[in-house]
Amino acid sequence: MAVSLRLARRGAKKAPFYHVIATDSRNPRDGKFNEQIGTYDPSASPIAVTMKADRLEHWLKVGAQPSSTVAQIIKLHKKQAASAAKK
């Protein structure tokens, strides 16, 4: 079983909202998943990203591969967390 970290779309038509999930790579986009580890709201200003940092690290350590979009969201989350820590 290859675990991947990817987005599952929620929200209304033309108002996307995404959950960052850990799932088997063979499952469909909005199908069953192992765990929800965060959220991503691209329509918020500024873009809203929340992550369970401990669970994210767990899945990365056990070999889960993030999609290219989730990799960018993880970088954004770390950047936001670092700027919040400075304040």
DSSP file (Angstrom, degrees, kcal/mol; ACC not computed):
  #  RESIDUE AA STRUCTURE BP1 BP2  ACC     N-H-->O    O-->H-N    N-H-->O    O-->H-N    TCO  KAPPA ALPHA  PHI   PSI    X-CA   Y-CA   Z-CA
    1    1 A M              0   0    0      0, 0.0     2,-0.7     0, 0.0    23,-0.0   0.000 360.0 360.0 360.0 122.5    0.0    0.0    0.0
    2    2 A A        -     0   0    0     62,-0.0    23,-2.9     2,-0.0     2,-0.4  -0.869 360.0-151.3 -98.1 115.3    1.5    3.3   -1.1
    3    3 A V  E     -A   24   0A   0     -2,-0.7    62,-2.1    21,-0.2     2,-0.3  -0.700  15.5-174.0 -88.8 135.6    0.2    6.1    1.2
    4    4 A S  E     -Ab  23  65A   0     19,-3.3    19,-2.5    -2,-0.4     2,-0.6  -0.946  23.2-135.6-127.8 151.9    0.0    9.6   -0.3
    5    5 A L  E     +Ab  22  66A   0     60,-1.8    62,-2.5    -2,-0.3     2,-0.3  -0.932  47.3 141.5-102.7 120.1   -0.8   13.0    1.1
    6    6 A R  E     -A   21   0A   0     15,-2.1    15,-3.0    -2,-0.6     2,-0.3  -0.881  48.3 -84.5-150.3 179.5   -3.3   14.8   -1.1
    7    7 A L  E     -A   20   0A   0     -2,-0.3     2,-0.5    13,-0.2    13,-0.2  -0.702  23.5-161.5 -96.0 142.7   -6.3   17.1   -1.3
    8    8 A A  E     -A   19   0A   0     11,-2.2    11,-2.3    -2,-0.3     2,-0.3  -0.995  26.4-126.8-118.7 125.3   -9.9   16.1   -1.1
    9    9 A R  E     +A   18   0A   0     -2,-0.5     2,-0.2     9,-0.2     9,-0.2  -0.522  37.8 158.1 -80.2 135.0  -12.3   18.7   -2.4
   10   10 A R  E     +A   17   0A   0      7,-3.6     7,-1.8    -2,-0.3     5,-0.1  -0.719  29.4  70.3-132.8-174.8  -15.2   19.9   -0.3
   11   11 A G  E    S-A   16   0A   0     -2,-0.2     3,-0.1     5,-0.2     2,-0.1  -0.261  80.2 -52.5  93.1 178.6  -17.2   23.1   -0.4
   12   12 A A  E >  S-A   15   0A   0      3,-0.8     3,-2.1     1,-0.2     2,-0.1  -0.294  70.8 -67.4 -89.6 172.1  -19.8   24.5   -2.8
   13   13 A K  T 3  S+     0   0    0      1,-0.3    -1,-0.2    -2,-0.1    -2,-0.0  -0.411 123.8   3.7 -59.8 130.9  -19.7   25.0   -6.5
   14   14 A K  T 3  S+     0   0    0     -2,-0.1    -1,-0.3    -3,-0.1    -3,-0.0   0.618 118.6  85.4  63.3  15.8  -17.2   27.7   -7.4
   15   15 A A  E <   -A   12   0A   0     -3,-2.1    -3,-0.8    -5,-0.1    -1,-0.1  -0.558  68.5-168.1-139.3  71.9  -16.2   27.9   -3.7
   16   16 A P  E     +A   11   0A   0      0, 0.0    27,-0.5     0, 0.0     2,-0.3  -0.271  13.5 175.8 -70.3 148.2  -13.6   25.2   -3.1
   17   17 A F  E     -A   10   0A   0     -7,-1.8    -7,-3.6    24,-0.1     2,-0.4  -0.967  15.2-155.5-145.5 135.8  -12.4   24.1    0.3
   18   18 A Y  E     -AC   9  40A   0     22,-2.7    22,-2.5    -2,-0.3     2,-0.4  -0.886  12.5-149.9-123.3 147.2   -9.9   21.3    0.7
   19   19 A H  E     -AC   8  39A   0    -11,-2.3   -11,-2.2    -2,-0.4     2,-0.6  -0.932  21.1-134.8-105.9 136.0   -9.0   18.8    3.3
   20   20 A V  E     +AC   7  38A   0     18,-2.4    17,-2.7    -2,-0.4    18,-1.3  -0.835  38.5 179.6 -89.0 120.6   -5.4   17.5    3.4
   21   21 A I  E     -AC   6  36A   0    -15,-3.0   -15,-2.1    -2,-0.6     2,-0.5  -0.849  34.2-134.4-126.4 157.0   -5.7   13.8    3.8
   22   22 A A  E     +AC   5  35A   0     13,-2.7    12,-2.3    -2,-0.3    13,-1.5  -0.962  46.5 149.3-105.8 123.7   -3.5   10.7    4.1
   23   23 A T  E     -A    4   0A   0    -19,-2.5   -19,-3.3    -2,-0.5     2,-0.2  -0.954  54.1 -82.6-149.7 163.6   -4.9    7.9    1.9
   24   24 A D  E >   -A    3   0A   0     -2,-0.3     3,-1.8   -21,-0.2   -21,-0.2  -0.542  43.0-126.7 -66.5 136.1   -3.9    4.9   -0.2
   25   25 A S  T 3  S+     0   0    0    -23,-2.9    -1,-0.1     1,-0.3   -22,-0.1   0.690 106.5  61.0 -63.9 -17.6   -2.8    6.2   -3.6
   26   26 A R  T 3  S+     0   0    0    -24,-0.2    -1,-0.3     2,-0.0   -23,-0.1   0.623  83.9  97.8 -84.4 -13.1   -5.3    3.9   -5.4
   27   27 A N  S <  S-     0   0    0     -3,-1.8    -4,-0.0     1,-0.1     6,-0.0  -0.398  83.8-100.9 -73.5 151.7   -8.4    5.5   -3.7
   28   28 A P    >   -     0   0    0      0, 0.0     3,-1.7     0, 0.0    -1,-0.1  -0.250  37.7 -99.9 -68.7 163.5  -10.4    8.2   -5.5
   29   29 A R  T 3  S+     0   0    0      1,-0.3    -2,-0.1   -21,-0.0   -23,-0.1   0.882 122.1  26.3 -52.0 -48.2   -9.9   11.9   -4.8
   30   30 A D  T 3  S+     0   0    0    -22,-0.1    -1,-0.3     3,-0.0     3,-0.1   0.112 104.9 106.7-105.1  21.3  -13.0   12.2   -2.5
   31   31 A G  S <  S-     0   0    0     -3,-1.7    -4,-0.1     1,-0.2    -2,-0.0   0.103  81.3 -43.9 -83.7-160.8  -13.1    8.5   -1.5
   32   32 A K        -     0   0    0      1,-0.0     2,-0.3     2,-0.0    -1,-0.2  -0.287  60.2-171.6 -69.1 154.8  -12.2    6.9    1.8
   33   33 A F        -     0   0    0    -10,-0.1   -10,-0.2     1,-0.1     3,-0.1  -0.941  31.3-128.1-143.9 162.8   -9.0    8.0    3.6
   34   34 A N  S    S-     0   0    0    -12,-2.3     2,-0.3    -2,-0.3   -11,-0.2   0.912  85.8 -11.9 -78.9 -45.8   -6.9    7.0    6.6
   35   35 A E  E     -C   22   0A   0    -13,-1.5   -13,-2.7    20,-0.0     2,-0.6  -0.986  53.6-129.6-159.4 142.7   -6.7   10.4    8.3
   36   36 A Q  E     +C   21   0A   0     -2,-0.3   -15,-0.2   -15,-0.2     3,-0.1  -0.868  27.7 173.6 -92.3 124.2   -7.4   14.1    7.8
   37   37 A I  E     -     0   0A   0    -17,-2.7    15,-2.8    -2,-0.6     2,-0.3   0.472  55.5 -20.6-112.8  -3.4   -4.3   16.1    8.7
   38   38 A G  E     -CD  20  51A   0    -18,-1.3   -18,-2.4    13,-0.2     2,-0.3  -0.992  54.4-111.8-179.2-177.9   -5.3   19.6    7.7
   39   39 A T  E     -CD  19  50A   0     11,-2.1    11,-2.0    -2,-0.3     2,-0.4  -0.939  13.2-162.1-135.5 158.7   -7.3   22.1    5.7
   40   40 A Y  E     -CD  18  49A   0    -22,-2.5   -22,-2.7    -2,-0.3     9,-0.2  -0.965   4.0-175.2-144.4 122.2   -6.7   24.5    2.9
   41   41 A D  E >   + D   0  48A   0      7,-2.8     7,-1.7    -2,-0.4     3,-1.0  -0.875   3.5 178.5-121.5  96.7   -8.9   27.4    1.9
   42   42 A P  T 3  S+     0   0    0      0, 0.0    -1,-0.1     0, 0.0   -25,-0.1   0.683  78.0  61.3 -73.1 -16.2   -7.7   29.1   -1.3
   43   43 A S  T 3  S+     0   0    0    -27,-0.5     2,-0.1     5,-0.1     4,-0.1   0.589  84.3  95.1 -87.4  -9.5  -10.5   31.6   -1.4
   44   44 A A  S <  S-     0   0    0     -3,-1.0    -3,-0.0     4,-0.1     4,-0.0  -0.410  84.0-106.4 -75.2 157.0   -9.7   33.2    2.0
   45   45 A S  S    S+     0   0    0      1,-0.2     2,-0.2     2,-0.1    -2,-0.1  -0.941 112.3  23.7-128.0 111.0   -7.6   36.3    2.1
   46   46 A P  S    S-     0   0    0      0, 0.0    -1,-0.2     0, 0.0    -3,-0.1   0.610 119.1 -97.3 -71.3 165.8   -4.8   35.5    3.1
   47   47 A I        -     0   0    0     -2,-0.2     2,-0.5     1,-0.1    -2,-0.1  -0.280  40.2-133.6 -55.5 129.1   -4.9   31.9    2.1
   48   48 A A  E     +D   41   0A   0     -7,-1.7    -7,-2.8     2,-0.0     2,-0.4  -0.781  30.3 171.3 -95.5 122.7   -5.9   29.8    5.2
   49   49 A V  E     +D   40   0A   0     -2,-0.5     2,-0.4    -9,-0.2    -9,-0.2  -0.997   5.1 178.0-130.3 127.7   -3.9   26.7    5.9
   50   50 A T  E     +D   39   0A   0    -11,-2.0   -11,-2.1    -2,-0.4     2,-0.3  -0.987   6.4 176.9-126.6 142.7   -4.1   24.6    9.1
   51   51 A M  E     -D   38   0A   0     -2,-0.4     2,-1.1   -13,-0.2   -13,-0.2  -0.994  37.1-127.5-142.2 146.8   -2.2   21.4    9.8
   52   52 A K     >  -     0   0    0    -15,-2.8     4,-2.5    -2,-0.3     3,-0.3  -0.833  31.3-164.3 -88.4  97.9   -1.8   18.9   12.6
   53   53 A A  H  > S+     0   0    0     -2,-1.1     4,-2.3     1,-0.2     5,-0.2   0.850  82.0  51.6 -59.4 -39.5    2.0   19.2   12.6
   54   54 A D  H  > S+     0   0    0      1,-0.2     4,-1.8     2,-0.2    -1,-0.2   0.900 113.1  44.7 -66.4 -39.4    2.6   16.0   14.7
   55   55 A R  H  > S+     0   0    0     -3,-0.3     4,-2.3     2,-0.2    -2,-0.2   0.854 110.7  54.7 -72.8 -34.3    0.4   13.9   12.4
   56   56 A L  H  X S+     0   0    0     -4,-2.5     4,-2.1     2,-0.2    -2,-0.2   0.943 109.9  46.6 -61.0 -47.8    2.0   15.4    9.3
   57   57 A E  H  X S+     0   0    0     -4,-2.3     4,-2.3     1,-0.2    -2,-0.2   0.888 110.1  54.9 -62.2 -39.3    5.5   14.5   10.6
   58   58 A H  H  X S+     0   0    0     -4,-1.8     4,-1.8     1,-0.2    -2,-0.2   0.947 109.9  44.7 -58.4 -50.4    4.2   11.0   11.4
   59   59 A W  H  <>S+     0   0    0     -4,-2.3     5,-2.7     1,-0.2     4,-0.2   0.861 113.1  50.7 -66.9 -35.2    3.0   10.3    7.9
   60   60 A L  H ><5S+     0   0    0     -4,-2.1     3,-1.0     1,-0.2    -1,-0.2   0.886 109.4  51.7 -68.1 -36.6    6.1   11.7    6.3
   61   61 A K  H 3<5S+     0   0    0     -4,-2.3    -2,-0.2     1,-0.2    -1,-0.2   0.837 106.4  53.2 -68.3 -32.7    8.3    9.5    8.5
   62   62 A V  T 3<5S-     0   0    0     -4,-1.8    -1,-0.2    -5,-0.2    -2,-0.2   0.427 128.3 -95.0 -85.6   3.7    6.4    6.4    7.5
   63   63 A G  T < 5 +     0   0    0     -3,-1.0    -3,-0.2     1,-0.3     2,-0.2   0.599  64.6 160.3 103.0  12.1    6.9    7.1    3.9
   64   64 A A      < -     0   0    0     -5,-2.7    -1,-0.3    -6,-0.2   -60,-0.2  -0.471  32.5-140.1 -68.1 137.0    3.8    9.0    2.7
   65   65 A Q  E     -b    4   0A   0    -62,-2.1   -60,-1.8    -2,-0.2     2,-0.2  -0.880  11.3-140.4-101.7 118.8    4.5   10.9   -0.5
   66   66 A P  E     -b    5   0A   0      0, 0.0   -60,-0.2     0, 0.0   -44,-0.0  -0.502  20.3-116.6 -75.1 145.9    2.9   14.4   -0.8
   67   67 A S     >  -     0   0    0    -62,-2.5     4,-2.4    -2,-0.2     5,-0.2  -0.282  35.3-101.1 -68.4 167.6    1.4   15.5   -4.1
   68   68 A S  H  > S+     0   0    0      1,-0.2     4,-1.6     2,-0.2     5,-0.1   0.888 124.2  48.2 -61.9 -38.3    3.0   18.5   -5.7
   69   69 A T  H  > S+     0   0    0      2,-0.2     4,-2.0     1,-0.2    -1,-0.2   0.916 111.1  49.2 -67.9 -43.3    0.3   20.8   -4.5
   70   70 A V  H  > S+     0   0    0    -65,-0.2     4,-2.5     1,-0.2    -2,-0.2   0.863 106.6  57.1 -65.8 -34.5    0.4   19.4   -0.9
   71   71 A A  H  X S+     0   0    0     -4,-2.4     4,-1.8     1,-0.2    -1,-0.2   0.909 108.6  46.6 -61.2 -41.2    4.1   19.9   -0.9
   72   72 A Q  H  X S+     0   0    0     -4,-1.6     4,-2.2     2,-0.2    -2,-0.2   0.879 111.3  51.6 -66.6 -38.0    3.6   23.6   -1.7
   73   73 A I  H  X S+     0   0    0     -4,-2.0     4,-2.7     2,-0.2    -2,-0.2   0.880 107.3  53.0 -67.0 -37.7    0.9   23.8    1.0
   74   74 A I  H  X S+     0   0    0     -4,-2.5     4,-2.5     2,-0.2    -1,-0.2   0.919 109.4  49.0 -62.7 -43.4    3.3   22.3    3.6
   75   75 A K  H  X S+     0   0    0     -4,-1.8     4,-2.2     2,-0.2    -2,-0.2   0.909 111.6  49.5 -61.4 -42.3    5.9   24.9    2.7
   76   76 A L  H  X S+     0   0    0     -4,-2.2     4,-2.6     2,-0.2    -2,-0.2   0.910 110.5  50.4 -62.5 -43.1    3.3   27.7    3.1
   77   77 A H  H  X S+     0   0    0     -4,-2.7     4,-2.5     1,-0.2    -2,-0.2   0.920 111.0  48.0 -61.8 -44.7    2.2   26.3    6.4
   78   78 A K  H  X S+     0   0    0     -4,-2.5     4,-2.1     2,-0.2    -1,-0.2   0.879 111.7  50.8 -64.5 -37.3    5.8   26.1    7.7
   79   79 A K  H  X S+     0   0    0     -4,-2.2     4,-2.1     2,-0.2    -2,-0.2   0.921 112.2  46.5 -65.6 -44.3    6.4   29.7    6.5
   80   80 A Q  H  X S+     0   0    0     -4,-2.6     4,-2.0     1,-0.2    -2,-0.2   0.886 112.2  50.7 -65.3 -38.8    3.2   30.9    8.3
   81   81 A A  H  X S+     0   0    0     -4,-2.5     4,-1.8     2,-0.2    -1,-0.2   0.887 110.3  49.8 -66.6 -38.5    4.2   29.1   11.5
   82   82 A A  H  X S+     0   0    0     -4,-2.1     4,-1.3     2,-0.2    -2,-0.2   0.899 111.8  47.3 -67.7 -40.2    7.6   30.6   11.4
   83   83 A S  H  X S+     0   0    0     -4,-2.1     4,-0.9     1,-0.2    -1,-0.2   0.849 111.8  51.0 -70.5 -32.7    6.3   34.1   11.0
   84   84 A A  H  < S+     0   0    0     -4,-2.0     3,-0.2     1,-0.2    -1,-0.2   0.849 107.3  54.0 -70.5 -33.6    3.7   33.6   13.8
   85   85 A A  H  < S+     0   0    0     -4,-1.8    -1,-0.2     1,-0.2    -2,-0.2   0.822 103.6  56.4 -69.7 -31.0    6.5   32.4   16.1
   86   86 A K  H  <        0   0    0     -4,-1.3    -1,-0.2     1,-0.2    -2,-0.2   0.809 360.0 360.0 -70.0 -29.4    8.5   35.6   15.5
   87   87 A K     <        0   0    0     -4,-0.9    -1,-0.2    -3,-0.2    -2,-0.2   0.476 360.0 360.0 -79.0 360.0    5.6   37.8   16.6
